[in-house]
Amino acid sequence: MMKVTSVEARNRFGRLIDIAQQETVLITRHGRAAAFIVSPRDMEELLDVRRSRSRAVAELEAWAAKVSKERTVKQAAERMTDEDVNKMVHAAR
């Protein structure tokens, strides 16, 4: 990962866009991370992960709602099928 200050980024923006196609560029301000420049491919991968996480959270929330209607978590877990578990695991990936 390439690291540049915000001043350097302003002065070399066009070149940094080219570099971002090969590696992520970290832009700092006052020594702290301020922004990243990433390729469209990397951004799409990050968005895919976010969407997968959202699906996993929705699955877990649905399961939690189901559990809240049960007497105990153990009873709800006993009713979970292997397919339910596999769906949740695949959604989390």
Rosetta blueprint (number, residue, H / E / L):
1 M L
2 M E
3 K E
4 V E
5 T E
6 S H
7 V H
8 E H
9 A H
10 R H
11 N H
12 R L
13 F H
14 G H
15 R H
16 L H
17 I H
18 D H
19 I H
20 A H
21 Q L
22 Q L
23 E L
24 T L
25 V E
26 L E
27 I E
28 T E
29 R E
30 H L
31 G L
32 R E
33 A E
34 A E
35 A E
36 F E
37 I E
38 V L
39 S L
40 P H
41 R H
42 D H
43 M H
44 E H
45 E H
46 L H
47 L H
48 D H
49 V H
50 R H
51 R H
52 S H
53 R H
54 S H
55 R H
56 A H
57 V H
58 A H
59 E H
60 L H
61 E H
62 A H
63 W H
64 A H
65 A H
66 K H
67 V H
68 S H
69 K H
70 E L
71 R L
72 T L
73 V H
74 K H
75 Q H
76 A H
77 A H
78 E H
79 R H
80 M L
81 T L
82 D H
83 E H
84 D H
85 V H
86 N H
87 K H
88 M H
89 V H
90 H H
91 A H
92 A H
93 R L
